[in-house]
Amino acid sequence: MADERYNIGPMAASWLRALRSEAKSENTIRIYGNATRQFAAFLLDQDEGYRPVADDEGIPGRPAPTDLDEVHREHVQAYIAHTIRRTSAANAHQHFRALKTFFNWLMDEEEIDRTPMRTMKPPTVVEPEVPVIADDDLVKLFKTCKGKTYAERRDTALLLLFLDTGVRLSEATDRKVADLDLDLMVLRVLGKKGKWRSVPFGRATATAFDRYLRAAAKHKGKPLEEDMWLWWGDQPAHKHHRLTVWGVGKVVKRRCAEAGIAPIHPHQFRHTFAHLWKVQGGNEDDLMRITGWTSRQMLSRYAASAGAERARAAHAKFSPADRIA
């Protein structure tokens, strides 16, 4: 019927297929797919989704689109505002960037003549200072997986990898055995914009990885091959199921509960790594290369965590008054 709301889902599915053909990372595709699915649901839902809202002068708002060409800036604005209320400005900003890329693709494919987002500005995001993980909490966390079982070997290697390298959740999770080189002590990871890099780690992490690989071979009942996934489930029924990003997140959450500490998001390890690197006087160029940052802005953003603590330590070391006294 002519008054039926338009479903952008099929177009979004075509876009995601195009992204896969361009070898975009699975994490990027997950994020973009989530944004377009939620936007499609928002436009279709007549109860909790888009509703025309009259302006201050009582002029009715734009009706829900019944065709792709009818998707207007007003619809996207309403969705972004809805996302901010439902989640956060940071999440809405991520959805904004995904939808803008989607509509630009529709223009390139000549499905639309112009993008409804051409003059839109992204929502303002105030970056919160992410707390670094306290040393006492790290000690408690690693005590929970101190043992010789497969799960303990796996979780020790996984947690040490996060702490020792600051890799992103998807970079740590979506790895094959061939990506790991214990002799050179590096892990090859696929970062943002499809860029590969080799991330170094220390002797403790190398030892944990070596123990984990031996435990994994016993757990699976066969030698690990280079094209196999690196991380596997610990239950007998799941030993042939690889860990996903959600699975890794659940592992960290469960270990936090066992340690009796507040839940830690894997990304906090990235902030903690940057903080500890700076505390030890590590070179900023090396830090950027290890973490995959391409701008000083990202370095400043992550280094802000516990920056006051570093400033106090630096002042205690370089205090002009103390030097004179």
VODREN-36934 format. One record per residue: x negated, y, z of N, C-alpha, C in turn. Coordinates in steps of 0.05 Angstrom, whole numbers, padded with zeros to 5 digits, always signed. Layout:
<sites>
XYZXYZXYZ...
</sites>
This chain:
<sites>
-00017-00024+00000+00000+00000+00000-00017+00025+00000-00007+00047-00011-00023+00071-00014-00031+00084+00012-00014+00079+00033-00020+00092+00059-00038+00075+00077-00047+00053+00067-00064+00036+00083-00092+00049+00087-00102+00046+00111-00129+00057+00116-00150+00043+00101-00170+00058+00092-00192+00046+00076-00211+00031+00094-00220+00008+00085-00240-00008+00100-00267-00006+00086-00286+00007+00099-00313+00010+00087-00330-00015+00090-00319-00035+00104-00335-00059+00110-00348-00072+00086-00333-00078+00064-00345-00090+00041-00368-00074+00029-00365-00047+00028-00386-00030+00018-00411-00032+00036-00406-00032+00062-00428-00034+00082-00442-00061+00079-00427-00082+00073-00439-00109+00069-00458-00108+00045-00449-00094+00023-00466-00092+00000-00492-00077+00006-00489-00056+00023-00512-00040+00030-00532-00057+00047-00522-00073+00065-00540-00090+00081-00554-00110+00064-00541-00121+00044-00554-00139+00025-00576-00125+00010-00571-00100+00003-00592-00084-00011-00616-00079+00007-00611-00075+00033-00632-00070+00052-00649-00096+00055-00636-00119+00055-00651-00144+00057-00669-00148+00032-00658-00140+00009-00674-00143-00016-00698-00125-00016-00697-00104+00001-00719-00085+00003-00738-00093+00026-00733-00116+00037-00750-00127+00059-00750-00110+00084-00727-00097+00089-00725-00082+00114-00726-00102+00138-00735-00092+00161-00738-00110+00184-00710-00118+00194-00709-00142+00206-00684-00152+00217-00673-00133+00238-00690-00120+00253-00681-00102+00274-00667-00078+00261-00678-00067+00239-00666-00045+00225-00639-00053+00214-00637-00077+00203-00612-00086+00192-00591-00090+00214-00600-00100+00237-00581-00103+00260-00570-00076+00268-00587-00056+00270-00579-00029+00279-00560-00017+00259-00567-00018+00233-00550-00006+00212-00524-00021+00210-00525-00047+00211-00500-00063+00210-00481-00057+00232-00492-00054+00256-00476-00048+00280-00462-00021+00276-00477-00001+00266-00465+00026+00263-00442+00026+00242-00447+00013+00219-00426+00013+00198-00402-00004+00206-00406-00026+00221-00383-00042+00230-00366-00027+00249-00379-00012+00267-00363+00003+00287-00349+00027+00274-00362+00039+00255-00349+00061+00241-00325+00051+00225-00328+00028+00212-00306+00016+00197-00282+00010+00216-00289-00002+00239-00268-00008+00259-00254+00017+00269-00269+00038+00273-00259+00064+00282-00239+00075+00263-00245+00074+00237-00227+00085+00216-00202+00068+00213-00204+00042+00218-00181+00024+00215-00162+00024+00239-00173+00029+00262-00157+00026+00287-00139+00050+00291-00113+00045+00290-00094+00068+00292-00089+00075+00321-00097+00058+00340-00092+00064+00369-00116+00076+00382-00139+00062+00381-00163+00071+00395-00183+00084+00376-00177+00084+00350-00195+00095+00330-00189+00123+00322-00191+00128+00296-00188+00155+00285-00159+00164+00286-00154+00188+00296-00128+00201+00295-00131+00230+00286-00114+00240+00268-00116+00268+00260-00109+00286+00284-00126+00305+00289-00123+00324+00311-00119+00352+00301-00097+00365+00310-00092+00392+00301-00112+00412+00313-00119+00433+00298-00138+00453+00308-00123+00472+00327-00138+00493+00335-00127+00512+00354-00103+00527+00343-00101+00529+00317-00079+00543+00304-00056+00524+00297-00058+00499+00305-00037+00480+00300-00037+00468+00273-00058+00472+00257-00060+00460+00231-00068+00431+00234-00053+00412+00222-00058+00384+00225-00086+00376+00215-00098+00357+00229-00124+00347+00220-00122+00329+00196-00144+00323+00184-00145+00307+00160-00136+00278+00167-00118+00267+00150-00109+00239+00156-00132+00219+00151-00127+00195+00161-00147+00174+00157-00150+00168+00127-00174+00162+00118-00179+00157+00090-00165+00132+00080-00154+00133+00056-00142+00110+00043-00160+00100+00020-00182+00115+00015-00200+00108-00007-00228+00118+00001-00248+00107-00012-00276+00114-00005-00280+00144-00010-00270+00155-00031-00273+00183-00037-00260+00202-00017-00243+00191+00000-00229+00207+00019-00243+00208+00046-00265+00192+00049-00280+00194+00074-00293+00221+00076-00286+00236+00097-00294+00264+00099-00312+00268+00124-00324+00292+00123-00341+00300+00146-00325+00298+00172-00300+00305+00171-00284+00305+00196-00281+00277+00207-00280+00257+00190-00278+00229+00200-00304+00221+00214-00327+00228+00202-00353+00221+00213-00357+00236+00240-00350+00262+00240-00352+00277+00265-00336+00265+00287-00312+00257+00281-00295+00244+00301-00307+00219+00312-00319+00203+00294-00332+00178+00302-00356+00184+00320-00373+00203+00313-00397+00210+00329-00388+00219+00356-00368+00236+00358-00358+00246+00384-00347+00222+00400-00333+00204+00387-00322+00180+00400-00345+00163+00411-00367+00160+00396-00390+00144+00405-00404+00157+00428-00406+00183+00428-00419+00197+00451-00403+00192+00476-00376+00194+00474-00359+00189+00498-00361+00161+00507-00361+00142+00488-00361+00114+00495-00388+00104+00505-00410+00114+00494-00436+00104+00501-00454+00127+00510-00469+00139+00491-00487+00160+00499-00495+00176+00474-00506+00200+00478-00515+00217+00456-00538+00203+00440-00555+00189+00455-00577+00175+00442-00567+00153+00422-00547+00138+00431-00535+00117+00414-00521+00130+00391-00506+00152+00396-00492+00166+00374-00512+00177+00353-00535+00186+00363-00556+00196+00345-00566+00174+00326-00569+00150+00338-00577+00127+00322-00556+00120+00301-00531+00121+00308-00509+00115+00289-00508+00137+00268-00513+00161+00276-00513+00184+00257-00533+00178+00235-00558+00171+00242-00579+00166+00223-00572+00142+00205-00560+00122+00216-00552+00098+00201-00531+00106+00180-00510+00120+00188-00489+00128+00170-00499+00147+00148-00517+00165+00155-00528+00183+00135-00542+00167+00114-00558+00148+00122-00572+00131+00103-00552+00115+00086-00531+00105+00098-00510+00090+00083-00497+00108+00062-00489+00132+00069-00476+00149+00049-00495+00158+00027-00520+00162+00034-00540+00168+00013-00543+00145-00007-00541+00121+00004-00542+00097-00014-00518+00096-00032-00495+00103-00021-00470+00103-00038-00472+00124-00060-00486+00146-00055-00491+00166-00076-00510+00155-00097-00531+00142-00088-00551+00130-00107-00537+00109-00124-00518+00095-00113-00504+00074-00128-00481+00086-00144-00477+00112-00143-00456+00126-00157-00428+00117-00150-00425+00109-00124-00399+00101-00114-00384+00126-00104-00399+00147-00096-00388+00173-00089-00404+00195-00102-00391+00218-00105-00404+00241-00118-00421+00257-00099-00413+00257-00074-00428+00272-00054-00423+00260-00026-00443+00262-00009-00440+00250+00017-00425+00268+00036-00407+00257+00052-00392+00274+00071-00409+00285+00094-00434+00275+00096-00452+00283+00117-00473+00303+00109-00470+00314+00084-00491+00331+00073-00498+00355+00090-00479+00367+00105-00484+00390+00121-00482+00385+00151-00480+00359+00158-00477+00352+00186-00504+00352+00200-00504+00360+00225-00528+00359+00241-00525+00336+00262-00547+00322+00268-00545+00300+00288-00539+00311+00316-00527+00294+00333-00522+00303+00360-00548+00308+00375-00548+00328+00393-00572+00334+00408-00576+00313+00430-00601+00303+00431-00607+00283+00451-00629+00293+00470-00622+00293+00495-00642+00300+00516-00655+00274+00525-00681+00271+00518-00695+00246+00524-00699+00243+00554-00687+00221+00565-00692+00217+00594-00720+00206+00598-00731+00212+00622-00758+00202+00628-00754+00173+00638-00764+00155+00622-00761+00126+00628-00781+00119+00650-00771+00107+00672-00789+00101+00694-00808+00078+00687-00833+00082+00695-00852+00060+00691-00848+00039+00712-00857+00015+00707-00852-00007+00726-00873-00006+00748-00864-00006+00773-00882-00004+00796-00899-00029+00798-00923-00026+00808-00942-00049+00811-00930-00071+00828-00917-00063+00850-00904-00083+00868-00883-00099+00853-00868-00086+00836-00847-00100+00821-00860-00119+00801-00882-00111+00789-00896-00128+00770-00906-00154+00784-00917-00150+00808-00927-00173+00823-00904-00192+00829-00882-00181+00839-00858-00198+00845-00848-00212+00820-00848-00198+00797-00838-00209+00772-00854-00233+00763-00881-00230+00764-00898-00252+00754-00898-00275+00773-00892-00270+00799-00891-00293+00818-00868-00312+00811-00847-00301+00799-00824-00318+00792-00830-00339+00771-00850-00334+00755-00857-00354+00734-00885-00365+00737-00893-00367+00762-00919-00378+00768-00915-00408+00772-00922-00424+00752-00918-00453+00753-00927-00466+00727-00920-00491+00724-00929-00506+00700-00907-00516+00682-00882-00509+00688-00860-00517+00671-00861-00502+00645-00847-00512+00625-00846-00499+00599-00836-00470+00602-00814-00466+00616-00802-00440+00619-00821-00421+00633-00835-00431+00653-00854-00414+00668-00878-00406+00650-00888-00425+00635-00910-00419+00616-00901-00399+00595-00877-00403+00584-00866-00385+00564-00862-00357+00574-00849-00355+00598-00842-00329+00608-00867-00313+00617-00887-00327+00628-00912-00314+00635-00925-00302+00610-00927-00317+00589-00939-00307+00564-00923-00284+00553-00897-00286+00553-00880-00265+00542-00882-00239+00558-00881-00241+00585-00883-00217+00601-00911-00204+00600-00931-00221+00599-00958-00210+00596-00962-00196+00569-00950-00207+00549-00951-00195+00522-00939-00167+00523-00916-00164+00535-00903-00138+00537-00921-00118+00553-00931-00127+00576-00947-00110+00593-00974-00103+00580-00986-00122+00566-01014-00118+00557-01015-00104+00530-00993-00102+00516-00994-00090+00489-00974-00068+00484-00952-00067+00499-00932-00047+00495-00916-00051+00469-00915-00076+00459-00900-00081+00434-00871-00077+00439-00856-00071+00417-00827-00068+00419-00815-00096+00422-00790-00096+00431-00775-00121+00435-00775-00138+00410-00767-00126+00387-00765-00142+00362-00792-00150+00352-00813-00134+00357-00840-00141+00349-00850-00166+00364-00843-00168+00389-00852-00191+00405-00835-00216+00398-00809-00212+00393-00791-00235+00389-00793-00248+00362-00793-00232+00341-00791-00243+00314-00818-00251+00303-00832-00269+00317-00859-00276+00310-00861-00306+00303-00879-00312+00285-00885-00340+00278-00911-00348+00291-00916-00374+00293-00941-00383+00305-00965-00372+00290-00963-00370+00264-00985-00360+00247-00993-00331+00253-00974-00316+00266-00980-00288+00273-00999-00286+00296-01004-00307+00311-01020-00307+00335-01048-00317+00329-01069-00302+00337-01097-00310+00334-01110-00309+00361-01113-00332+00374-01124-00333+00401-01154-00328+00401-01168-00333+00379-01197-00329+00378-01203-00299+00376-01188-00285+00359-01192-00256+00357-01176-00241+00379-01158-00255+00392-01140-00243+00413-01124-00220+00401-01109-00226+00380-01091-00207+00368-01065-00221+00360-01044-00205+00359-01018-00214+00349-01010-00196+00326-01003-00208+00304-00995-00192+00281-00965-00187+00283-00957-00161+00283-00928-00155+00287-00919-00137+00264-00893-00138+00259-00880-00122+00239-00865-00099+00253-00875-00075+00249-00864-00052+00263-00843-00037+00246-00838-00012+00253-00818+00004+00239-00828+00010+00211-00809+00014+00193-00814+00020+00165-00829-00003+00151-00826-00027+00161-00838-00051+00148-00869-00051+00149-00881-00038+00169-00910-00037+00170-00921-00058+00189-00939-00074+00178-00953-00094+00195-00977-00082+00209-00982-00092+00233-01007-00083+00247-01016-00106+00265-01041-00107+00272-01052-00127+00290-01056-00114+00318-01042-00126+00337-01042-00115+00364-01061-00132+00382-01082-00120+00394-01100-00135+00411-01089-00140+00438-01098-00161+00451-01091-00167+00479-01115-00177+00494-01113-00178+00520-01136-00186+00537-01138-00215+00542-01159-00222+00559-01165-00250+00564-01143-00264+00580-01131-00249+00599-01109-00262+00615-01085-00269+00597-01079-00252+00578-01057-00258+00560-01064-00280+00541-01089-00281+00532-01098-00302+00514-01096-00330+00528-01104-00330+00554-01102-00355+00569-01073-00364+00573-01056-00344+00578-01027-00350+00581-01015-00361+00555-01023-00349+00533-01014-00358+00507-01023-00387+00501-01049-00392+00507-01060-00419+00502-01044-00440+00518-01038-00434+00544-01023-00453+00560-00995-00456+00550-00983-00434+00541-00956-00435+00530-00955-00452+00505-00973-00449+00487-00973-00464+00462-00975-00494+00467-00991-00502+00487-00993-00530+00494-00967-00540+00506-00955-00524+00523-00930-00531+00536-00907-00532+00515-00908-00514+00495-00887-00514+00474-00889-00539+00457-00913-00548+00451-00916-00572+00435-00904-00597+00450-00909-00598+00476-00897-00620+00491-00867-00617+00493-00858-00593+00497-00829-00587+00499-00814-00595+00474-00826-00590+00451-00813-00596+00425-00819-00624+00416-00839-00637+00428-00845-00665+00421-00860-00667+00395-00873-00646+00386-00889-00647+00362-00908-00623+00361-00930-00625+00346-00948-00602+00344-00935-00578+00332-00942-00554+00341-00931-00530+00329-00945-00524+00302-00929-00518+00283-00939-00511+00256-00938-00481+00252-00955-00471+00234-00958-00442+00230-00932-00428+00222-00915-00442+00208-00890-00428+00198-00867-00431+00218-00873-00442+00242-00852-00444+00263-00850-00418+00279-00826-00413+00290-00822-00390+00307-00839-00394+00332-00847-00372+00344-00865-00373+00367-00850-00379+00393-00826-00368+00397-00812-00371+00422-00787-00389+00419-00783-00407+00439-00761-00426+00438-00746-00427+00464-00721-00437+00463-00705-00440+00487-00717-00460+00505-00711-00458+00532-00723-00476+00551-00706-00500+00559-00679-00498+00554-00662-00520+00560-00665-00543+00539-00662-00568+00548-00665-00590+00528-00647-00587+00504-00623-00577+00508-00604-00574+00486-00612-00551+00468-00629-00533+00477-00637-00509+00462-00666-00509+00453-00680-00532+00457-00708-00531+00450-00714-00528+00421-00694-00532+00404-00697-00527+00375-00685-00501+00366-00676-00485+00386-00665-00459+00380-00685-00437+00387-00692-00420+00368-00711-00399+00374-00698-00378+00391-00715-00363+00407-00705-00341+00423-00700-00317+00405-00677-00304+00408-00671-00279+00394-00678-00256+00413-00674-00231+00403-00679-00208+00420-00661-00208+00444-00636-00218+00441-00618-00219+00463-00627-00241+00483-00638-00262+00472-00648-00284+00489-00672-00274+00506-00690-00259+00494-00713-00249+00508-00703-00229+00530-00684-00212+00523-00673-00194+00543-00661-00208+00567-00648-00231+00562-00636-00246+00583-00658-00259+00601-00680-00267+00588-00702-00279+00603-00713-00258+00623-00718-00234+00613-00728-00213+00631-00709-00206+00653-00683-00204+00646-00663-00198+00666-00661-00220+00687-00663-00245+00679-00661-00267+00698-00685-00267+00717-00709-00262+00706-00733-00261+00723-00732-00238+00743-00720-00215+00734-00717-00193+00753-00699-00200+00776-00677-00214+00770-00658-00223+00790-00672-00242+00810-00688-00260+00799-00703-00279+00817-00723-00265+00834-00735-00243+00823-00755-00228+00838-00743-00209+00858-00716-00205+00856-00703-00186+00874-00709-00157+00869-00714-00151+00843-00720-00123+00836-00698-00113+00816-00697-00087+00812-00678-00075+00794-00683-00086+00765-00661-00089+00749-00664-00099+00722-00684-00082+00706-00701-00095+00691-00720-00081+00674-00713-00086+00645-00712-00065+00629-00708-00068+00600-00736-00073+00588-00738-00091+00568-00765-00096+00557-00779-00071+00547-00763-00050+00539-00776-00026+00529-00791-00011+00551-00784-00016+00576-00798-00003+00598-00827-00011+00599-00833-00035+00589-00861-00044+00588-00877-00027+00569-00864-00017+00548-00878+00001+00529-00886+00027+00542-00868+00039+00558-00874+00063+00573-00896+00057+00594-00893+00035+00607-00913+00028+00628-00940+00024+00616-00942+00011+00593-00967+00007+00579-00980+00033+00572-00965+00052+00561-00975+00078+00554-00985+00093+00578-00970+00091+00600-00977+00105+00625-01004+00093+00636-01005+00067+00638-01030+00055+00649-01054+00060+00631-01049+00061+00605-01071+00067+00586-01082+00095+00592-01064+00114+00596-01072+00141+00601-01085+00144+00628-01075+00130+00648-01087+00130+00675-01116+00121+00674-01122+00101+00658-01149+00090+00656-01167+00106+00637-01156+00128+00627-01172+00145+00609-01175+00134+00581-01156+00118+00572-01158+00106+00545-01155+00128+00524-01167+00122+00501-01167+00141+00478-01139+00142+00466-01129+00166+00460-01102+00170+00450-01099+00159+00422-01120+00162+00405-01119+00151+00378-01117+00121+00378-01131+00108+00397-01129+00079+00399-01101+00071+00409-01090+00086+00427-01063+00081+00437-01043+00082+00415-01045+00103+00398-01027+00106+00375-01029+00082+00356-01054+00073+00351-01058+00051+00332-01046+00025+00344-01050+00020+00369-01040-00004+00382-01009-00005+00382-00997+00018+00389-00968+00019+00392-00953+00023+00365-00968+00031+00345-00955+00035+00319-00943+00063+00316-00950+00082+00333-00940+00109+00331-00955+00124+00309-00940+00140+00293-00953+00155+00272-00953+00185+00277-00941+00193+00299-00940+00222+00306-00947+00227+00335-00959+00250+00340-00966+00258+00367-00941+00262+00384-00919+00268+00370-00894+00272+00384-00886+00247+00399-00889+00224+00387-00883+00199+00400-00901+00194+00424-00927+00201+00420-00946+00198+00441-00938+00215+00466-00930+00239+00461-00921+00257+00482-00896+00247+00496-00878+00236+00480-00853+00226+00491-00857+00203+00510-00874+00184+00502-00879+00160+00519-00897+00167+00542-00916+00185+00537-00935+00192+00559-00922+00209+00580-00897+00219+00575-00883+00235+00595-00876+00218+00619-00871+00192+00615-00865+00175+00638-00888+00175+00658-00881+00182+00683-00901+00183+00705-00923+00203+00699-00917+00223+00683-00936+00244+00677-00944+00260+00701-00924+00265+00719-00930+00280+00744-00950+00265+00761-00947+00238+00762-00966+00222+00777-00995+00225+00767-00997+00224+00740-01024+00227+00728-01035+00255+00734-01017+00275+00733-01026+00303+00738-01037+00306+00766-01023+00293+00786-01032+00295+00813-01059+00281+00817-01063+00258+00804-01088+00244+00805-01111+00260+00793-01104+00273+00770-01124+00289+00756-01132+00314+00773-01112+00326+00787-01117+00349+00803-01135+00341+00827-01129+00318+00839-01146+00309+00861-01175+00305+00853-01179+00298+00828-01206+00293+00817-01219+00319+00809-01204+00338+00798-01216+00362+00787-01209+00388+00802-01198+00386+00826-01189+00410+00840-01211+00431+00842-01207+00455+00831-01227+00476+00833-01234+00484+00862-01213+00486+00879-01217+00494+00907-01234+00473+00922-01227+00447+00917-01243+00426+00930-01272+00427+00922-01276+00434+00896-01304+00435+00886-01320+00457+00899-01307+00480+00903-01320+00503+00916-01325+00497+00945-01305+00485+00958-01308+00479+00987-01330+00458+00991
</sites>
